[in-house]
Amino acid sequence: MLDHVIKGATVVDGTGAPAYTADVGIRDGRIAVIGTVTGDWRTAEDAHGLVLAPGFVDPHTHYDAQLFWDPYATPSLNHGVTTVAAGNCGFTLAPLNPARPDDADYTRRMLSKVEGMSLVALEEGAPWSWNSFGEYLDALEGRIAVNAGFMVGHCALRRYVMGPEAVGGQPSDEQLGEMLRLFHEAMDAGAWGLSTTQSSTHSDGDGKPVASRHARPAELLALSRAVGEHEGTQIEAIVAGCLDQFSDAEIDLLVEMSAAAGRPLNWNVLTVDASVPERVPRQLFASEQARKAGGRVVALTMPILTPMNMSLGTFCALNLIPGWGPVLGLPVPERIARLRDPSVRAEMLRHSQSKEAGVFRRLTNFGRYVIGDTYSEANRGLSGRVVADIAAEGGQEPFQCLVEICAADDLRTVLWPMPTDNDPASWALRAETWQHEDVLLGGSDAGAHLDRMCGAPYTTRFIGDCLRGRKLVGLEQAVKMLTNDPARLFGLRERGRIEEGFHADLVLFDPERIAAGTATLVHDLPGDSPRLDSKAIGVRAVWVNGVEAIRDDVVSGAVPGKVLRSGRDTRTVATK
């Protein structure tokens, strides 16, 4: 007997093949029948006119902590994501050294700063009851509604072995040996491999470069070689050039790490902008070099423009512009005084246009900012208006105008920069870039920067755009790019396609309606902390391992997800 039958759906199976109409029967968490279903079943539903696709796979998330208080990984699951890759950018909650209980507090403060997670939510929402990486995975087993796989964060390995000296120090031979022992132990327990960061934007809760930024190539290569000793593993790495353009040394490092491991290495995120035509070929040169060396370097890129809000009052991307951090880090009254100083603003604007500002230059056309939430009588009626128009009315330069608006709100004003790369040429370049063999859709950062951005709905927004918007790729190809392609990169066993015998990770949606709602601020994290959320539109249901987890954007209460462990749930992906 079948557990559930989805009758008459338009099946888009994830392979890129043309859609077809069929019944799909589920039994014991697997796809048991595709075709015309006869016989007995416990439940069934009519899916005529609806599309049935494999569950989407998000290759870059930070749900490591959120899954403890939100087993549904919302809003990702609402938008059809049934599998998430976490533990990225060198940041994980484990291992934690039992001899130093304060390391948990250090980790929480680091995550709060570098990944924009609520400190209160981290303190109150997760149990912090583990020491080893395996114990962390066990703490999630049986209590999550999505499938989740986790890399081991380089920062956690360094902190466990070196303590506070992980920031600024170099490991002795004995310490490196201990790091490798811990790393092997984590992969034996099911970790997917290594994640690390060398990005200049990543600082800990004390404002110092995070631990992995101090690692030299020999350490990174030793860890990479360890990855290659385990089945179904890989590498995720961030370097400073990920934000703009790689240096020669960064390309060499990424290539050598992948080749040493004999495993794919993915990085986040490839920004595509027709006004900077040299960026894409430069970034993909790393992939070309890797293939020559016997490795594989894969760029993640988003198929949508993810709205991200800014603020002069709290830490955000503006703080990362060279020369801006010292000003925006001052106490609010002093910060306002400095921002109102014309010479200070002129120096900040000069820094913002420097080569060192890299991709953050995109954020510095202040006339194109839209005013979001305001809090003072002086700003009544400004929400939704463009700064350039307000500045023109007052005879002000745009940045000066923006500063005065924010100052009236004690810097609490929410600011929304309009994207500079929403032009036809940039979208044409994106469509071309997506066809490259070493480019993969993803990079949502879901679970991080919660009150600043909402990348999780990229799946539904992209499919809606393919069906009813720009139509840059067809539906079958769009689904393949969100399902089978990432599943194959990670070597997921029997996931990513609608095929008999595969795990029944499925999403059923209305092609006439599928979309993502506007991101809105909600206060539903532990400690009443805020985050941006987005409603899924047109998603009828989502199944994880054959169990209904979402129906019409409402969670079912079931927790059918699996902690996906390397080797058992992933196979090795060859780089040659």
Secondary structure, 3 states (H helix, E strand, C coil): CEEEEEEEEEECCCCCCCCEEEEEEEECCEEEEEECCCCCEEEEEECCCCEEEECEEECCECCCCHHHHCCCCCCCHHHCEEEEEECCCCCCCCCCCCCCCHHHHHHHHHHHHHCCCCHHHHHHHCCCCCCCHHHHHHHHCCCCCCEEEECEEHHHHHHHHHHHHHCCCCCCHHHHHHHHHHHHHHHHCCCCEEEEECCCCCECCCCCECHHHHCCHHHHHHHHHHHCCCCCCEEEEECHHHHCCCCHHHHHHHHHHHHHHCCEEEEECCCCCCCCCCHHHHHHHHHHHHHHHCCEEEEEECCCCCCECECCCCCCHHHHCCCCHHHHCCCHHHHHHHHCCHHHHHHHHHHHCCHHHHHHHHHCCHHHEEECCCCCHHHCCCCCCEHHHHHHHHCCCHHHHHHHHHHHCCCCCCEEECCCCCCHHHHHHHHHHCCCCCEEECCCCECCCCCCECCCCHHHHHHHHHHHCCCCCCHHHHHHHHCHHHHHHCCECCCCCCCCCCECCEEEECCCCCEECCCEEEEEEHHHEEEEECCEECEEEEEECCEEEEECCEECCCCCCCECCECCCECCCCCC
